[in-house]
Amino acid sequence: MILTPLALTPDRDIPGPVLTELTALYASQRAFHALSGDFPDPDDVRPEQVAAALADELARPGAEVLLAREASRLVGIAVTLARHPDPSDPDPWIGLLMVDAGLARQGYGRRLASLVEDRLRAAGRTAVRLAVLDGNTAGLAFWTALGHTVLDRREDLAAGRRCTVLRKELESDRPRTPRRAARVAVLDPEGAVFLLRYDNVEVGVHWAMPGGGLEADESPREGALREVREETGWTDLEPGPLLCTWEHDFTHLGVGPVRQYEHIYVAHGPRREPTGPDLAAAHAADGILTWRWWTPAELAEAPEPLWPPDLALLLDGFRG
């Protein structure tokens, strides 16, 4: 995901193609607009209305409109304010964070929020505030899950709507914790690989093989086998040859920013579904959204990131 400020024309207008994208994005969030009352008819959001709303945002001193794109597609928007009109409030604000409703539950909101926080942190800000309208229970759950805590309940300045004010401390950058991990590429008889779809607050949605961090006394092969059992319920697999080792960065819940050093092994087994009574809880704890088997052709054309990024090539070489 790439975050860039909204660029206006010399006449201070939104370029036509961008306004078309923004209108479609706003129109997708019908339920939110019905709650906020920002548009006369939430079922008929028009370009001129979106342009006027963003012009009002940009008229505030220190305001910035940020566009989030994934593979050139507009997936979200954020509006930030360097300082609240109340002189006793020292923090910047997130006035709006909106993701295309057609992309819900795919991690885009978390990634966008993380990029906004990174931008504020880089500017030397140490905390951020925002307000969630009464009735927006999904929004309140989203922000509290990201570490924001309730600060106050009051009416907003724009329209006198009741809302909950939240605040989050922005920790300064800190060294990453080294973490050992192992995974297993499980291949079925036709060469398809089993992958899990994860959502991570730092790197977003991606696909990876079953696996995870090693315990203190485990070898990579032992840890890989244990993780496969926990995340699939399969107890009849044995890790075979080493496919590769690689390292990468992400944020692990409960640990923070880590640099992970992984061993990835190959195992062969039947094509089947994960099983077990504790599977749903294990997947929820690890941020696993879903799973699927990928054929070699599908893997080569994967629309979302893979761990490791050259997985398709690695498995082709292994099969060869």
Secondary structure in CASP SS format (residue, H / E / C, confidence):
PFRMAT SS
TARGET T0000
AUTHOR 0000-0000-0000
METHOD secondary structure of the structure
MODEL  1
M C 1.00
I E 1.00
L E 1.00
T E 1.00
P E 1.00
L C 1.00
A C 1.00
L C 1.00
T C 1.00
P C 1.00
D C 1.00
R C 1.00
D C 1.00
I C 1.00
P C 1.00
G H 1.00
P H 1.00
V H 1.00
L H 1.00
T H 1.00
E H 1.00
L H 1.00
T H 1.00
A H 1.00
L H 1.00
Y H 1.00
A H 1.00
S H 1.00
Q C 1.00
R H 1.00
A H 1.00
F H 1.00
H H 1.00
A H 1.00
L H 1.00
S H 1.00
G C 1.00
D C 1.00
F C 1.00
P C 1.00
D C 1.00
P C 1.00
D C 1.00
D C 1.00
V C 1.00
R C 1.00
P H 1.00
E H 1.00
Q H 1.00
V H 1.00
A H 1.00
A H 1.00
A H 1.00
L H 1.00
A H 1.00
D H 1.00
E H 1.00
L H 1.00
A C 1.00
R C 1.00
P C 1.00
G C 1.00
A E 1.00
E E 1.00
V E 1.00
L E 1.00
L E 1.00
A E 1.00
R E 1.00
E E 1.00
A C 1.00
S C 1.00
R E 1.00
L E 1.00
V E 1.00
G E 1.00
I E 1.00
A E 1.00
V E 1.00
T E 1.00
L E 1.00
A C 1.00
R C 1.00
H C 1.00
P C 1.00
D C 1.00
P C 1.00
S C 1.00
D C 1.00
P C 1.00
D C 1.00
P C 1.00
W E 1.00
I E 1.00
G E 1.00
L E 1.00
L E 1.00
M E 1.00
V E 1.00
D C 1.00
A H 1.00
G H 1.00
L H 1.00
A C 1.00
R C 1.00
Q C 1.00
G C 1.00
Y H 1.00
G H 1.00
R H 1.00
R H 1.00
L H 1.00
A H 1.00
S H 1.00
L H 1.00
V H 1.00
E H 1.00
D H 1.00
R H 1.00
L H 1.00
R H 1.00
A H 1.00
A C 1.00
G C 1.00
R C 1.00
T C 1.00
A E 1.00
V E 1.00
R E 1.00
L E 1.00
A E 1.00
V E 1.00
L E 1.00
D C 1.00
G C 1.00
N C 1.00
T H 1.00
A H 1.00
G H 1.00
L H 1.00
A H 1.00
F H 1.00
W H 1.00
T H 1.00
A H 1.00
L C 1.00
G C 1.00
H C 1.00
T E 1.00
V E 1.00
L E 1.00
D E 1.00
R E 1.00
R E 1.00
E E 1.00
D C 1.00
L C 1.00
A C 1.00
A C 1.00
G C 1.00
R C 1.00
R E 1.00
C E 1.00
T E 1.00
V E 1.00
L E 1.00
R E 1.00
K E 1.00
E E 1.00
L C 1.00
E C 1.00
S C 1.00
D C 1.00
R C 1.00
P C 1.00
R C 1.00
T E 1.00
P E 1.00
R E 1.00
R E 1.00
A E 1.00
A E 1.00
R E 1.00
V E 1.00
A E 1.00
V E 1.00
L E 1.00
D C 1.00
P C 1.00
E C 1.00
G C 1.00
A C 1.00
V E 1.00
F E 1.00
L E 1.00
L E 1.00
R E 1.00
Y E 1.00
D E 1.00
N E 1.00
V C 1.00
E C 1.00
V C 1.00
G E 1.00
V E 1.00
H E 1.00
W E 1.00
A E 1.00
M C 1.00
P C 1.00
G E 1.00
G E 1.00
G E 1.00
L C 1.00
E C 1.00
A C 1.00
D C 1.00
E C 1.00
S C 1.00
P H 1.00
R H 1.00
E H 1.00
G H 1.00
A H 1.00
L H 1.00
R H 1.00
E H 1.00
V H 1.00
R H 1.00
E H 1.00
E H 1.00
T H 1.00
G C 1.00
W C 1.00
T C 1.00
D C 1.00
L C 1.00
E C 1.00
P C 1.00
G C 1.00
P C 1.00
L E 1.00
L E 1.00
C E 1.00
T E 1.00
W E 1.00
E E 1.00
H E 1.00
D E 1.00
F E 1.00
T E 1.00
H E 1.00
L C 1.00
G C 1.00
V C 1.00
G E 1.00
P E 1.00
V E 1.00
R E 1.00
Q E 1.00
Y E 1.00
E E 1.00
H E 1.00
I E 1.00
Y E 1.00
V E 1.00
A E 1.00
H E 1.00
G C 1.00
P C 1.00
R C 1.00
R C 1.00
E C 1.00
P C 1.00
T C 1.00
G C 1.00
P C 1.00
D C 1.00
L H 1.00
A H 1.00
A H 1.00
A H 1.00
H H 1.00
A H 1.00
A H 1.00
D C 1.00
G C 1.00
I E 1.00
L E 1.00
T E 1.00
W E 1.00
R E 1.00
W E 1.00
W E 1.00
T C 1.00
P H 1.00
A H 1.00
E H 1.00
L H 1.00
A H 1.00
E C 1.00
A C 1.00
P C 1.00
E C 1.00
P C 1.00
L E 1.00
W C 1.00
P C 1.00
P C 1.00
D C 1.00
L H 1.00
A H 1.00
L H 1.00
L H 1.00
L H 1.00
D H 1.00
G H 1.00
F H 1.00
R H 1.00
G C 1.00
END
